[in-house]
């Protein structure tokens, strides 16, 4: 009989359970999806030493995701308990034993958990396949060894969530055991105490700003503090964020209440009274959401910046797209398929000791060099110009810095091992008896458009000069592939982790808000009975939840915009297209805001006759 009553109650709240189940499925699928990276050794070890060297990043991200998932499940199960506690109180009033109710609650939590685990792993395999292949295609990242269905990941996910759901069921059962029948029946009548004002609140508010200032300064000056700055920023910003919400949210509400004109307009008095009642329980979750926003949007932003950094770094390391000495017939035919916006040829002769370049060729068509402005750091990319300094005859003793830089670009050391460079005039060149050759340099209209040609040209030169590897050419393509191999794993992990955090952050806030919704039912019923229109109550709900969603969004975005500066010492433009992840975050956030409001309305607003 008790089971039938329970199933009947469950059916009456089927929509709420569906949202809860969808959230749990999302949590499981994202966790599994990330485990396919964190545990897949074949994927990590077979994709360049750059990726295998950052295995700790994947494991650290996995650990962080596990912590977030733990709190997410706690919020979700609190919502589950809040949905049924009055119903369970009624069963006990009708004679049901408390241990029977506790067993029923335990079974419901476990069944819901295992259903979400089963469906979530299936969705996770699909997402791992779809999202993984999409990201690899966009980043031109082969990802050999990556398998969407990976048994060790499935095993870890199953063990982790089984423990988590059992623990949640036990905690819910313990909570139920400590609550009396009357407390269950009148659960929605309980109110939360507002924050008590005092000197300690002011001190804590100031201290939160000091902690945030220290954290921001550590990130801005990351090139000075290095790893210590990262550790300091993590500690100070995390603690500062929680303190900020604990102190400034009550202050903001009280500040608004002092503005009588706005406070007494419409249902603003009721709206801010609602915020005042629940502010204590919300501060911690608001801090968590703000940090999740920063981590999620920051991870995607950093991934995009690393992707952009590949080509930017290659351009900085080598001005010319192609530097070829003595082009063969096959190399010339390959060059003919490329559209060059700038190209030059420099004659030379070489013997056993020297490579002789013709001064007239170099002076009439000076090579490009990168001019730096004296600043240090990765952001100092410099401007490109043609060399205008005097070029003396002879060896490099009297060359200017620009000419030294120019010959580092146009001269291929691998083609002329152990030979020094000398400058000769036209007449001297004609009298030399060494082997004649030409150095071709060019800048294409679009480097990535001709990626296959650069690859084949490098391979032809390696074979022609009998080099050990492409790296000995020091070409732009070799620099590009080196940076691409190093950054692809970081970009891949950044997008995975970012999507996981962004998907979880708003749903955590949603479940926390809905957990306390039953306590607000009586207040909305009272307002409706005294004649307040439903449209005004709906407007009040939208406004109340807007403020709750707004503040962590602002703080999280500020964290992202300042925190990206941490990567300025290894990324040329850490703010590259930062609007993309922020737009993605806002879209996800707005969806959860609308869903939360609709579910909250269904719980608190009285049903119309």
C-alpha positions as CSV (number, residue, x, y, z in Angstrom):
1,X,0.0,0.0,0.0
2,X,2.8,2.4,0.9
3,X,4.5,1.6,-2.3
4,X,1.4,2.4,-4.3
5,X,1.0,5.7,-2.5
6,X,4.6,6.5,-3.2
7,X,4.2,5.8,-6.9
8,X,1.1,7.9,-7.0
9,X,3.0,10.8,-5.4
10,X,5.9,10.3,-7.7
11,X,3.6,10.5,-10.8
12,X,2.1,13.7,-9.5
13,X,5.6,15.3,-9.7
14,X,6.7,13.5,-12.8
15,X,7.8,16.8,-14.5
16,X,10.0,17.8,-11.6
17,X,11.5,14.3,-11.5
18,X,12.1,14.4,-15.3
19,X,14.1,17.7,-14.8
20,X,16.0,16.1,-11.9
21,X,16.7,12.9,-14.0
22,X,17.8,15.0,-17.0
23,X,20.3,16.9,-14.7
24,X,21.7,13.7,-13.3
25,X,22.1,12.2,-16.8
26,X,23.9,15.3,-17.9
27,X,26.2,15.1,-14.9
28,X,27.0,11.4,-15.5
29,X,27.5,11.9,-19.3
30,X,29.9,14.8,-18.8
31,X,31.9,13.0,-16.2
32,X,32.2,9.9,-18.4
33,X,33.1,12.1,-21.4
34,X,36.0,13.7,-19.5
35,X,37.2,10.3,-18.2
36,X,37.7,9.2,-21.8
37,X,40.5,11.8,-21.9
38,X,41.8,11.5,-18.3
39,X,42.3,7.7,-18.3
40,X,43.0,6.9,-22.0
41,X,46.8,6.4,-21.9
42,X,46.9,5.4,-25.5
43,X,45.4,8.7,-26.5
44,X,47.8,10.7,-24.3
45,X,51.0,8.9,-25.2
46,X,50.4,8.5,-28.9
47,X,49.7,12.2,-29.7
48,X,53.1,13.9,-29.4
49,X,55.3,14.4,-26.4
50,X,53.6,17.8,-25.8
51,X,50.3,16.1,-24.9
52,X,51.8,13.2,-22.9
53,X,53.7,15.8,-20.8
54,X,50.5,17.4,-19.6
55,X,48.8,14.3,-18.3
56,X,48.6,15.9,-14.9
57,X,46.4,18.6,-16.4
58,X,43.8,16.0,-17.4
59,X,44.0,14.3,-14.1
60,X,43.7,17.6,-12.2
61,X,40.7,18.5,-14.4
62,X,39.1,15.2,-13.7
63,X,39.6,15.6,-9.9
64,X,38.1,19.1,-10.1
65,X,35.2,17.8,-12.1
66,X,34.6,15.0,-9.5
67,X,34.4,17.6,-6.7
68,X,32.0,19.8,-8.6
69,X,29.9,16.7,-9.5
70,X,29.7,15.7,-5.8
71,X,28.2,19.0,-4.8
72,X,26.0,19.0,-7.9
73,X,24.5,15.6,-6.8
74,X,24.1,16.9,-3.3
75,X,22.0,19.8,-4.5
76,X,20.0,17.6,-6.9
77,X,19.1,15.1,-4.1
78,X,18.2,17.9,-1.7
79,X,15.7,18.9,-4.3
80,X,14.4,15.4,-4.4
81,X,13.9,15.3,-0.7
82,X,12.2,18.7,-0.7
83,X,9.7,17.5,-3.3
84,X,8.4,14.6,-1.1
85,X,8.9,15.6,2.5
86,X,5.4,16.9,3.1
87,X,4.0,13.9,1.4
88,X,6.1,11.6,3.6
89,X,4.9,13.5,6.7
90,X,1.3,12.8,5.7
91,X,2.1,9.0,5.3
92,X,3.4,9.0,8.8
93,X,0.3,10.8,10.1
94,X,-1.7,8.0,8.5
95,X,0.3,5.4,10.4
96,X,3.3,4.5,8.3
97,X,6.3,3.6,10.2
98,X,9.3,6.0,10.0
99,X,11.7,3.3,9.1
100,X,9.4,2.3,6.2
101,X,9.5,5.9,4.9
102,X,13.3,6.0,5.2
103,X,13.6,2.7,3.3
104,X,11.3,4.0,0.6
105,X,13.3,7.2,0.4
106,X,16.5,5.2,0.2
107,X,15.1,3.0,-2.6
108,X,13.8,6.0,-4.6
109,X,17.2,7.7,-4.5
110,X,19.0,4.5,-5.5
111,X,16.6,3.7,-8.4
112,X,16.8,7.3,-9.7
113,X,20.5,7.2,-9.4
114,X,21.0,4.0,-11.3
115,X,18.6,5.0,-14.0
116,X,20.5,8.2,-14.5
117,X,23.8,6.2,-14.4
118,X,22.6,3.8,-17.1
119,X,21.2,6.5,-19.4
120,X,24.0,8.9,-18.6
121,X,26.8,6.6,-19.7
122,X,24.9,5.9,-22.9
123,X,24.5,9.6,-23.6
124,X,28.2,10.1,-22.5
125,X,29.4,7.6,-25.1
126,X,27.3,9.4,-27.8
127,X,28.7,12.8,-26.7
128,X,32.2,11.5,-26.5
129,X,31.9,10.3,-30.1
130,X,30.1,13.4,-31.5
131,X,31.8,16.1,-29.5
132,X,35.2,14.4,-29.6
133,X,35.2,13.9,-33.4
134,X,33.8,17.4,-34.0
135,X,36.6,19.1,-31.9
136,X,39.3,16.9,-33.5
137,X,38.0,17.9,-37.0
138,X,37.9,21.6,-36.1
139,X,41.4,21.5,-34.6
140,X,42.8,19.1,-37.3
141,X,43.8,16.9,-34.4
142,X,44.0,13.2,-35.2
143,X,43.6,12.0,-31.6
144,X,44.9,8.5,-32.3
145,X,44.0,6.2,-29.4
146,X,40.9,8.1,-28.6
147,X,37.9,5.7,-28.1
148,X,34.4,7.0,-27.2
149,X,33.6,3.7,-25.6
150,X,36.4,3.1,-23.1
151,X,35.9,0.4,-20.5
152,X,38.2,1.9,-17.8
153,X,36.4,5.2,-18.1
154,X,33.0,3.4,-17.9
155,X,34.3,1.5,-14.8
156,X,35.5,4.6,-13.0
157,X,32.2,6.4,-13.8
158,X,30.1,3.6,-12.5
159,X,32.1,3.2,-9.3
160,X,32.2,6.9,-8.6
161,X,28.4,7.5,-9.1
162,X,27.4,4.4,-7.3
163,X,29.3,5.5,-4.3
164,X,27.9,9.0,-4.7
165,X,24.2,7.9,-5.1
166,X,24.5,5.5,-2.1
167,X,26.1,8.3,0.0
168,X,23.3,10.6,-1.1
169,X,20.7,8.1,-0.2
170,X,22.2,7.5,3.2
171,X,22.4,11.3,3.9
172,X,18.8,11.8,2.9
173,X,17.8,8.9,5.1
174,X,19.8,10.3,8.1
175,X,18.2,13.7,7.5
176,X,14.7,12.1,7.4
177,X,15.4,10.3,10.6
178,X,16.2,13.5,12.5
179,X,13.0,15.3,11.3
180,X,9.7,15.0,13.2
181,X,6.3,14.4,11.6
182,X,5.2,18.0,12.3
183,X,8.4,19.4,10.8
184,X,7.8,17.4,7.6
185,X,4.2,18.5,7.3
186,X,5.1,22.2,8.0
187,X,8.4,22.2,6.1
188,X,7.3,25.0,3.9
189,X,6.4,27.2,6.9
190,X,10.0,27.4,8.1
191,X,11.9,30.6,7.2
192,X,15.6,31.4,7.1
193,X,17.2,34.1,9.2
194,X,18.7,37.0,7.5
195,X,22.3,37.9,8.0
196,X,23.0,39.8,11.2
197,X,24.7,43.1,10.6
198,X,27.6,44.2,12.6
199,X,31.3,45.2,12.6
200,X,32.4,41.7,11.7
201,X,30.4,41.9,8.5
202,X,32.1,45.1,7.5
203,X,35.5,43.6,8.3
204,X,34.7,40.5,6.3
205,X,33.5,42.6,3.3
206,X,36.7,44.6,3.3
207,X,38.8,41.4,3.7
208,X,37.0,39.8,0.7
209,X,37.9,42.8,-1.5
210,X,41.5,42.6,-0.2
211,X,41.7,38.8,-1.1
212,X,40.3,39.5,-4.6
213,X,42.7,42.3,-5.1
214,X,45.6,40.1,-4.2
215,X,44.4,37.3,-6.5
216,X,43.9,39.7,-9.4
217,X,47.3,41.3,-8.9
218,X,48.9,37.8,-8.8
219,X,47.2,37.0,-12.2
220,X,48.1,40.3,-13.8
221,X,51.7,40.0,-12.7
222,X,51.9,36.2,-13.4
223,X,55.2,36.7,-15.4
224,X,56.8,37.9,-12.1
225,X,55.2,35.4,-9.6
226,X,55.0,32.3,-11.9
227,X,53.6,29.1,-10.2
228,X,53.4,30.9,-6.8
229,X,51.1,33.5,-8.4
230,X,48.8,30.7,-9.7
231,X,48.6,29.1,-6.2
232,X,48.0,32.5,-4.5
233,X,45.3,33.4,-7.0
234,X,43.5,30.1,-6.6
235,X,43.4,30.4,-2.8
236,X,42.6,34.2,-2.5
237,X,40.1,34.4,-5.4
238,X,38.1,31.3,-4.2
239,X,37.9,32.4,-0.6
240,X,37.4,36.1,-1.6
241,X,34.5,35.1,-3.9
242,X,32.6,33.3,-1.1
243,X,33.2,36.1,1.4
244,X,32.0,38.6,-1.2
245,X,28.7,36.9,-1.6
246,X,28.3,36.4,2.2
247,X,28.8,40.0,2.9
248,X,27.8,42.1,-0.1
249,X,24.5,40.4,-1.1
250,X,22.8,41.3,2.2
251,X,24.3,44.8,1.9
252,X,22.9,45.2,-1.6
253,X,19.4,44.1,-0.5
254,X,19.5,46.5,2.5
255,X,20.8,49.3,0.2
256,X,17.8,48.8,-2.2
257,X,15.4,48.8,0.7
258,X,16.5,52.3,1.7
259,X,15.3,53.7,-1.6
260,X,11.7,54.0,-0.6
261,X,10.5,55.1,-4.0
262,X,11.7,51.9,-5.7
263,X,11.3,49.6,-2.8
264,X,7.6,50.4,-2.3
265,X,6.8,50.2,-6.0
266,X,4.6,47.3,-7.1
267,X,5.7,44.0,-5.4
268,X,9.3,45.1,-5.0
269,X,8.9,45.0,-1.2
270,X,7.8,41.4,-1.4
271,X,10.5,40.5,-4.0
272,X,13.3,41.8,-1.8
273,X,11.8,40.3,1.3
274,X,12.0,36.9,-0.5
275,X,15.7,37.5,-1.2
276,X,16.2,38.7,2.4
277,X,14.7,35.4,3.7
278,X,16.8,33.1,1.6
279,X,20.1,35.0,1.3
280,X,22.0,33.0,3.9
281,X,21.4,29.7,2.1
282,X,22.2,31.1,-1.3
283,X,25.5,32.8,-0.7
284,X,27.6,29.6,-0.8
285,X,26.0,28.3,-4.0
286,X,26.3,31.7,-5.6
287,X,30.0,31.7,-4.9
288,X,30.2,28.2,-6.3
289,X,28.4,29.2,-9.5
290,X,30.6,32.3,-9.9
291,X,33.7,30.1,-9.7
292,X,32.2,27.5,-12.1
293,X,31.4,30.3,-14.6
294,X,35.0,31.5,-14.3
295,X,36.4,28.0,-14.8
296,X,34.0,27.0,-17.6
297,X,34.2,30.2,-19.7
298,X,37.9,30.5,-18.8
299,X,38.7,27.0,-20.0
300,X,37.0,27.5,-23.4
301,X,38.6,31.0,-23.8
302,X,42.0,29.6,-23.0
303,X,41.5,26.7,-25.4
304,X,40.5,29.1,-28.2
305,X,43.5,31.3,-27.4
306,X,45.9,28.3,-27.5
307,X,44.4,27.4,-30.9
308,X,45.0,30.9,-32.2
309,X,48.4,31.0,-30.6
310,X,49.7,28.2,-32.9
311,X,49.7,30.3,-36.1
312,X,50.6,33.5,-34.3
313,X,53.7,31.8,-32.7
314,X,54.7,30.2,-36.0
315,X,54.5,33.7,-37.7
316,X,56.7,35.1,-34.9
317,X,59.3,32.4,-35.2
318,X,59.5,32.6,-39.0
319,X,58.6,35.5,-41.2
320,X,58.7,33.6,-44.5
321,X,56.3,30.7,-45.2
322,X,58.8,29.1,-47.6
323,X,62.7,29.3,-47.5
324,X,64.1,26.9,-50.1
325,X,67.7,26.6,-51.3
326,X,68.3,25.4,-54.8
327,X,64.7,24.5,-55.7
328,X,64.5,21.3,-57.7
329,X,62.1,20.8,-60.6
330,X,59.6,19.1,-58.3
331,X,59.9,21.8,-55.7
332,X,59.4,24.5,-58.4
333,X,56.2,22.9,-59.6
334,X,55.0,22.7,-56.0
335,X,55.8,26.4,-55.5
336,X,53.8,27.2,-58.7
337,X,50.6,26.0,-57.0
338,X,51.0,28.6,-54.2
339,X,50.0,32.2,-54.5
340,X,52.8,34.4,-53.0
341,X,52.1,38.0,-52.0
342,X,55.9,38.5,-51.5
343,X,58.8,36.5,-52.9
344,X,62.5,37.1,-53.5
345,X,65.5,35.1,-54.7
346,X,69.1,35.6,-53.5
347,X,72.0,34.1,-55.5
348,X,74.9,32.4,-53.7
349,X,77.9,30.1,-54.2
350,X,79.4,27.8,-51.7
351,X,82.6,25.8,-51.2
352,X,83.9,23.6,-48.4
353,X,84.1,26.6,-45.9
354,X,81.8,29.5,-46.9
355,X,78.5,30.4,-48.5
356,X,78.9,33.6,-50.5
357,X,75.8,35.8,-50.9
358,X,75.6,38.6,-53.6
359,X,75.4,42.0,-51.9
360,X,73.5,43.6,-54.9
361,X,70.7,41.0,-54.6
362,X,70.3,41.6,-50.9
363,X,70.4,45.4,-51.2
364,X,68.0,45.7,-54.1
365,X,65.4,43.4,-52.5
366,X,66.2,43.5,-48.8
367,X,64.8,40.6,-46.8
368,X,62.1,41.1,-44.1
369,X,63.0,41.2,-40.4
370,X,61.0,41.6,-37.2
371,X,61.7,44.7,-35.2
372,X,61.1,44.5,-31.5
373,X,60.2,47.5,-29.3
374,X,62.5,46.7,-26.5
375,X,59.8,45.1,-24.3
376,X,60.2,41.6,-23.0
377,X,57.6,38.8,-22.9
378,X,55.6,36.8,-25.4
379,X,53.3,39.7,-26.3
380,X,56.3,41.5,-27.9
381,X,55.7,40.1,-31.5
382,X,57.4,43.1,-33.2
383,X,56.7,44.7,-36.5
384,X,57.9,43.4,-39.9
385,X,60.0,45.7,-42.1
386,X,62.7,45.3,-44.8
387,X,66.3,45.8,-43.7
388,X,67.5,49.3,-44.4
389,X,71.0,49.1,-42.7
390,X,74.3,49.1,-44.6
391,X,75.5,45.7,-45.5
392,X,79.4,45.5,-45.5
393,X,81.3,43.1,-47.6
394,X,83.1,40.2,-45.8
395,X,82.0,38.1,-42.9
396,X,79.4,38.8,-40.2
397,X,81.7,40.8,-37.9
398,X,80.3,44.2,-38.8
399,X,76.7,43.3,-39.5
400,X,73.9,45.2,-37.8
401,X,71.4,43.3,-35.7
402,X,68.9,43.5,-38.5
403,X,71.2,41.7,-40.9
404,X,72.0,39.0,-38.3
405,X,68.2,38.5,-37.9
406,X,67.7,38.5,-41.7
407,X,70.2,35.7,-42.3
408,X,68.8,33.6,-39.5
409,X,65.6,33.7,-41.6
410,X,66.8,33.2,-45.2
411,X,69.8,30.9,-44.6
412,X,69.1,27.2,-44.1
413,X,71.8,25.9,-41.8
414,X,70.9,22.3,-42.6
415,X,71.6,22.8,-46.3
416,X,75.1,24.2,-45.6
417,X,76.5,22.5,-42.5
418,X,79.7,24.0,-41.0
419,X,79.8,26.8,-43.6
420,X,80.0,30.4,-42.6
421,X,78.4,33.2,-44.5
422,X,80.3,35.9,-46.5
423,X,79.0,38.8,-48.5
424,X,80.5,39.5,-51.9
425,X,79.8,42.0,-54.7
426,X,78.8,41.1,-58.2
427,X,82.3,41.1,-59.6
428,X,83.7,38.9,-56.8
429,X,80.8,36.5,-57.2
430,X,81.6,36.0,-60.9
431,X,85.2,35.1,-60.1
432,X,84.2,32.5,-57.5
433,X,84.5,28.8,-58.5
434,X,82.1,27.3,-56.0
435,X,78.8,25.6,-56.6
436,X,76.1,28.1,-57.6
437,X,72.7,28.2,-56.0
438,X,69.7,30.4,-55.2
439,X,67.7,31.0,-52.0
440,X,64.0,31.4,-52.6
441,X,61.9,33.1,-49.9
442,X,58.2,33.8,-50.0
443,X,55.1,34.8,-48.0
444,X,51.9,33.2,-49.2
445,X,48.5,34.9,-49.2
446,X,47.2,32.3,-46.6
447,X,49.6,29.9,-44.9
448,X,47.0,27.3,-43.8
449,X,45.5,27.2,-47.3
450,X,48.6,25.5,-48.5
451,X,49.4,23.3,-45.5
452,X,49.8,20.1,-47.6
453,X,52.3,21.9,-49.9
454,X,54.4,23.1,-47.0
455,X,54.5,19.6,-45.6
456,X,55.7,18.1,-49.0
457,X,58.2,20.9,-49.5
458,X,59.8,20.2,-46.1
459,X,59.9,16.5,-46.9
460,X,61.6,17.1,-50.2
461,X,64.2,19.4,-48.6
462,X,65.0,16.8,-45.9
463,X,65.6,14.2,-48.6
464,X,67.6,16.6,-50.8
465,X,70.0,17.7,-48.0
466,X,70.0,14.3,-46.3
467,X,68.8,15.7,-43.0
468,X,67.7,13.6,-40.0
469,X,64.4,15.4,-39.5
470,X,62.2,18.3,-40.6
471,X,63.2,20.2,-37.4
472,X,66.7,20.7,-38.9
473,X,65.2,23.0,-41.6
474,X,63.8,25.4,-38.9
475,X,60.9,26.1,-41.3
476,X,57.7,27.8,-40.5
477,X,55.8,24.6,-41.1
478,X,57.9,22.7,-38.6
479,X,57.3,25.4,-36.1
480,X,53.6,25.3,-36.8
481,X,53.4,21.5,-36.4
482,X,55.4,21.6,-33.2
483,X,53.1,24.3,-31.6
484,X,50.0,22.5,-33.1
485,X,51.0,19.2,-31.5
486,X,51.6,20.8,-28.1
487,X,48.5,22.9,-28.0
488,X,45.9,20.5,-29.5
489,X,45.6,18.4,-26.3
490,X,45.2,21.6,-24.2
491,X,42.5,23.0,-26.6
492,X,40.7,19.6,-26.6
493,X,40.8,19.4,-22.8
494,X,39.8,23.1,-22.4
495,X,36.6,22.6,-24.5
496,X,35.6,19.4,-22.7
497,X,36.2,20.9,-19.3
498,X,34.6,24.2,-20.2
499,X,31.4,22.6,-21.5
500,X,31.2,20.4,-18.4
501,X,31.5,23.4,-16.0
502,X,29.1,25.6,-17.9
503,X,26.5,22.9,-18.1
504,X,26.7,22.2,-14.4
505,X,27.0,25.7,-12.9
506,X,23.5,27.0,-13.7
507,X,21.8,23.7,-12.9
508,X,23.4,23.6,-9.5
509,X,21.8,27.0,-8.8
510,X,18.5,25.8,-10.3
511,X,18.3,22.8,-7.9
512,X,19.3,25.0,-4.9
513,X,16.5,27.5,-5.7
514,X,13.9,24.8,-6.3
515,X,14.9,23.0,-3.0
516,X,13.6,26.0,-1.0
517,X,10.6,26.6,-3.2
518,X,8.2,24.7,-1.0
519,X,8.8,27.2,1.8
520,X,7.4,30.0,-0.4
521,X,4.1,28.4,-1.3
522,X,2.2,29.8,1.7
523,X,3.4,33.4,1.0
524,X,2.3,33.3,-2.6
525,X,-1.0,31.7,-1.7
526,X,-1.6,34.5,0.8
527,X,-0.9,37.2,-1.7
528,X,-3.2,35.6,-4.2
529,X,-6.0,35.3,-1.7
530,X,-5.8,39.0,-0.8
531,X,-6.2,39.9,-4.5
532,X,-2.7,40.3,-6.0
533,X,-2.9,39.5,-9.7
534,X,-1.1,36.4,-10.9
535,X,0.7,38.5,-13.5
536,X,2.3,40.6,-10.8
537,X,3.3,37.5,-8.8
538,X,4.9,36.1,-12.0
539,X,6.7,39.4,-12.6
540,X,8.0,39.3,-9.0
541,X,9.3,35.7,-9.5
542,X,11.1,36.7,-12.7
543,X,12.7,39.7,-11.0
544,X,13.7,37.8,-7.9
545,X,15.4,35.0,-9.8
546,X,17.0,37.5,-12.2
547,X,18.9,39.1,-9.3
548,X,19.9,35.6,-8.0
549,X,21.3,34.7,-11.4
550,X,22.8,38.1,-12.2
551,X,25.3,38.5,-9.4
552,X,27.3,35.3,-9.9
553,X,27.3,36.0,-13.6
554,X,28.9,39.4,-13.1
555,X,31.5,38.1,-10.7
556,X,32.3,35.1,-12.8
557,X,32.8,37.2,-16.0
558,X,35.1,39.6,-14.1
559,X,37.1,36.5,-12.9
560,X,37.4,35.3,-16.6
561,X,38.4,38.7,-18.0
562,X,41.2,39.2,-15.4
563,X,42.2,35.6,-15.1
564,X,42.9,35.2,-18.8
565,X,45.9,37.4,-18.2
566,X,47.6,34.5,-16.4
567,X,48.3,33.0,-19.8
568,X,49.9,36.1,-21.3
569,X,53.4,34.8,-20.8
570,X,52.7,31.7,-23.0
571,X,49.9,33.0,-25.3
572,X,50.3,35.9,-27.7
573,X,46.6,36.9,-27.4
574,X,44.8,35.3,-24.4
575,X,41.7,37.3,-25.1
576,X,41.3,36.0,-28.7
577,X,37.5,35.9,-29.4
578,X,36.7,35.9,-25.8
579,X,33.1,36.9,-26.7
580,X,32.5,33.4,-28.1
581,X,32.6,31.5,-24.8
582,X,30.9,34.4,-23.0
583,X,28.1,34.2,-25.5
584,X,27.9,30.4,-25.0
585,X,27.8,30.9,-21.3
586,X,25.0,33.6,-21.5
587,X,22.9,31.3,-23.8
588,X,23.2,28.3,-21.4
589,X,22.6,30.6,-18.4
590,X,19.5,32.1,-19.9
591,X,18.0,28.7,-20.7
592,X,18.5,27.6,-17.1
593,X,17.1,30.9,-15.8
594,X,13.9,30.4,-17.8
595,X,13.6,26.7,-16.8
596,X,14.1,27.6,-13.2
597,X,11.5,30.3,-13.2
598,X,8.9,28.0,-14.9
599,X,9.5,25.2,-12.4
600,X,9.5,27.6,-9.5
601,X,6.2,29.1,-10.7
602,X,4.6,25.7,-11.0
603,X,5.6,24.9,-7.4
604,X,4.8,28.2,-5.6
605,X,1.9,29.7,-7.5
606,X,-1.6,28.4,-6.4
607,X,-3.5,26.4,-9.0
608,X,-6.3,28.4,-10.5
609,X,-9.8,27.0,-10.1
